[in-house]
Amino acid sequence: MTVTAGREVTASVGTAKVRLEGREKVTGAARYAGEVPFPDLAHGWLVLSTVARGRIRSVRTADVLKMPGVLEVFHHGNALPIDAGFVIPLLGTPPDSLVALFQDDRVPCAGWPVALVVAETSEQAREAAEALVVHYETEPHDIRLSGERPDAVPLDSQVSGPGVTQKGDLDAELAASSFVVDAEYTTPQEHHNPMEPHAAVARWHDGILEVVDANQGSGYIAQLLAQLFSLDPGVVRVRAEHVGGGFGGKGQISVHQVAAVMAATVLRRPVRVVLTRRQMFSLTGYRSATVQRVRLGADAGGRLRALSHRAVAMTSTTYDFAEPTTAVARVMYDADAHHTSNEIVRLDVPTPSFMRSPGETPGAFALECALDELAEKSGIDPIELRVRNEPERGPVSGLPFSSRNVVACFREGARRFGWNDRDPRPGIRRDGRWLIGTGTAAATHLVMSVPSTAAVTAEADGTFTVRIGAADIGTGARTTLAMIAADALEVVPDRVRIRIGDSSLPPAVIALGSTGTRSWGWAIKIAVDELRDMLTPGVIIPPEGITARSDTTAAVVGLMQSAPKERHTYGAHFAEAAVDTTTGEVRVRRMLGVFAAGPIVNPLTARSQLIGGMIWGISMALHEQAIVDQSTGCLVGADFANYHIAAHADVPSVEATWVDEAPDPDDPVGFKGIGELGNVGPAAAIANAVWHATGVRHRNLPILPSRVLSSRGDAV
């Protein structure tokens, strides 16, 4: 092939494109980690602790080893050694001792892995695992979270920043305020529950450890497995071609990968470990329950003089994870006295982890409900109150905003939703037995860039191949990256092949924190620029192609140092709720989200992501909660029969749109991540709508019919 000066000019970015792998998924041709076939495959089944704290006295393996098909039972008495004494990239902390599988006899929480049974078939492994007898020496456990615990401590984090931020005299500003809100809000444990359960297959082949896994970053998992098993990183290859949802729960290494590698290494044959739905509740992280106290003080005109947001969340005794709950307060509203605190209580529970928009989601519920209460007290429209409190710079950082179009989102949303026709008085509007109310709330999410690498090859047949260690966890990343590459190459997307989901590809950031599209796209654009310089007129492309590679490390560091700014996406949620005065049932009738997230790469998948987050908000507001039995320390009903999420009947008319937002001239990337933005704020909008319908504030999620009925006499 000879390259000529003429190029095929296209404009893919900004147009709606169906997913490249869509046909494979809907026809069943796409293979997930639990489905990929291997010859001589064995199956592992984990056995989890039934006590909340104590030690293992004995594991009675003799009878189980005699059962049909059983190959081995791994436990603390015969496990391979694991080295967990290293620091995890991005987090800056050692890993949770959960992944130091079977290294001692300690049981720090219910649902802790105590054994792995491996057999010829999955059915045999399960039967044997259920027959395995484990004796424990139990100890008293503590799982109770409250905002009054004296052992709650702030936690600084490389991810979420300082545990405490403060400026100004809080008590003085509250005392001088014309209107004050001082309220406690709670959110329960919430669990990921992606459609695809966590699964991994491990095998040794020609001296290479191959792992087929369900994860959010194959290179990241490969690196951690190499460190845990003291292996040369070059001998570990992890693949995750298709992933059926992650939400953060597949962003960290977990016991199923470690168990599969351990068993495959000992047995010298492929071993698959698939977590059950119940096991995922304790082994793959969750959103911590939170107790939040919000104090707001405003002058007669509604301007905030005081803002205090204290959040207490649970973590385990084996790893300190702080839900960054005050992240929204630190960027959305300023005040003369501005105090925030993210605190943890170490309890005998599984370790929480990142869950879609960690921190922002529970934090926005409390803060945006408190703003609504302040609007009620001051007699100012909730949207107008937010407009009057638009900050000029970052309230904590003092940095300028790269862009901030939240007011435009509220203005456009109010127009579309019919907000100006709203009677602000609560408990006025009726539709038969239903009380009707409307509510609103703001949304925001951090925009980050993380160093990534990419390789782009001009093939001899006139196509291009992009190789990058990215992941598509159901968001449509393959399609989005193909569109970005096609525009950079000035060709149609059909001429671009995307290779992702493999640790042998150029390393890139994992799909976490809405960083993927932005970080991967930047690396691809730089590689394309280099490739185009190589493809001068008359260049003949050899059969192996011509490849350009990029590494954005220097560019990312340069952006942070040369143009430090508050970089965020924003949005405004609107909800209409109906409350049955007889049964206490709450129905969300319609929702609207208007967002400001820079240029949108693929409107089709972007709208899907935003609507998905808004529907999750319905789940959070009305359904989701993990119940823990205080006497046993175990979750009650860890399954879909008891852990309720929004179903089709719960989802009304949901509309997501966005306002035009020009890219920051100091930002070489332009586009932003949106995967988590839609999940921030909708629960608050629904809770505010329920107040408007009934005149009763619900500060504890979820808003169950029983809570509605019990509060009927508490109308304000």
Stockholm file with secondary structure:
# STOCKHOLM 1.0

chainA/1-716         MTVTAGREVTASVGTAKVRLEGREKVTGAARYAGEVPFPDLAHGWLVLSTVARGRIRSVRTADVLKMPGVLEVFHHGNALPIDAGFVIPLLGTPPDSLVALFQDDRVPCAGWPVALVVAETSEQAREAAEALVVHYETEPHDIRLSGERPDAVPLDSQVSGPGVTQKGDLDAELAASSFVVDAEYTTPQEHHNPMEPHAAVARWHDGILEVVDANQGSGYIAQLLAQLFSLDPGVVRVRAEHVGGGFGGKGQISVHQVAAVMAATVLRRPVRVVLTRRQMFSLTGYRSATVQRVRLGADAGGRLRALSHRAVAMTSTTYDFAEPTTAVARVMYDADAHHTSNEIVRLDVPTPSFMRSPGETPGAFALECALDELAEKSGIDPIELRVRNEPERGPVSGLPFSSRNVVACFREGARRFGWNDRDPRPGIRRDGRWLIGTGTAAATHLVMSVPSTAAVTAEADGTFTVRIGAADIGTGARTTLAMIAADALEVVPDRVRIRIGDSSLPPAVIALGSTGTRSWGWAIKIAVDELRDMLTPGVIIPPEGITARSDTTAAVVGLMQSAPKERHTYGAHFAEAAVDTTTGEVRVRRMLGVFAAGPIVNPLTARSQLIGGMIWGISMALHEQAIVDQSTGCLVGADFANYHIAAHADVPSVEATWVDEAPDPDDPVGFKGIGELGNVGPAAAIANAVWHATGVRHRNLPILPSRVLSSRGDAV
#=GR chainA/1-716 SS CBCCSCCCCCCCTTSCCCCTTHHHHHHTCSCCTTTCCCTTCEEEEEEECSSSSEEEEEEECHHHHTSTTEEEEECTTTCCCCCCCSCCTTTCSCCCGGGSTTSSSEECSTTCEEEEEEESSHHHHHHHHHHCEEEEEECCCCCCCCTTCTTCEECCBTTTBCSEEEESCHHHHHHTCSEEEEEEEEECCBCCCCSSCCEEEEEEETTEEEEEECCSCHHHHHHHHHHHTTCCGGGEEEECSCCSCCTTTTSSCCHHHHHHHHHHHHHTSCEEEECCHHHHHHHSCCBCCEEEEEEEEECTTSCEEEEEEEEEEEECSSCCCCCCGGGTHHHHCCCSEEEEEEEEEECSSCCCCCCSSTTHHHHHHHHHHHHHHHHHHHTCCHHHHHHHTCCSSCTTTCCCBSCCCHHHHHHHHHHHHTGGGCCCSTTCCEETTEEEEEEEEEEEEECCCCCCEEEEEECTTSCEEEECCCCCSSSCHHHHHHHHHHHHHTSCGGGEEEECSBTTSCCCCCSCTTCHHHHHHHHHHHHHHHHHHHCCTTCBCCTTCEEEEEECHHHHHHHHHHSCCBCEEEEEEEEEEEEETTTCCEEEEEEEEEEECSSCSCHHHHHHHHHHHHHHHHHHHHTCCCEECTTTCCEECCSTTTSCCCCGGGCCEEEEEECCCCCCTTCSSCCCCCTTGGGSSHHHHHHHHHHHHHSCCCCBSSCCHHHHHHTGGGCC
#=GC SS_cons         CBCCSCCCCCCCTTSCCCCTTHHHHHHTCSCCTTTCCCTTCEEEEEEECSSSSEEEEEEECHHHHTSTTEEEEECTTTCCCCCCCSCCTTTCSCCCGGGSTTSSSEECSTTCEEEEEEESSHHHHHHHHHHCEEEEEECCCCCCCCTTCTTCEECCBTTTBCSEEEESCHHHHHHTCSEEEEEEEEECCBCCCCSSCCEEEEEEETTEEEEEECCSCHHHHHHHHHHHTTCCGGGEEEECSCCSCCTTTTSSCCHHHHHHHHHHHHHTSCEEEECCHHHHHHHSCCBCCEEEEEEEEECTTSCEEEEEEEEEEEECSSCCCCCCGGGTHHHHCCCSEEEEEEEEEECSSCCCCCCSSTTHHHHHHHHHHHHHHHHHHHTCCHHHHHHHTCCSSCTTTCCCBSCCCHHHHHHHHHHHHTGGGCCCSTTCCEETTEEEEEEEEEEEEECCCCCCEEEEEECTTSCEEEECCCCCSSSCHHHHHHHHHHHHHTSCGGGEEEECSBTTSCCCCCSCTTCHHHHHHHHHHHHHHHHHHHCCTTCBCCTTCEEEEEECHHHHHHHHHHSCCBCEEEEEEEEEEEEETTTCCEEEEEEEEEEECSSCSCHHHHHHHHHHHHHHHHHHHHTCCCEECTTTCCEECCSTTTSCCCCGGGCCEEEEEECCCCCCTTCSSCCCCCTTGGGSSHHHHHHHHHHHHHSCCCCBSSCCHHHHHHTGGGCC
//
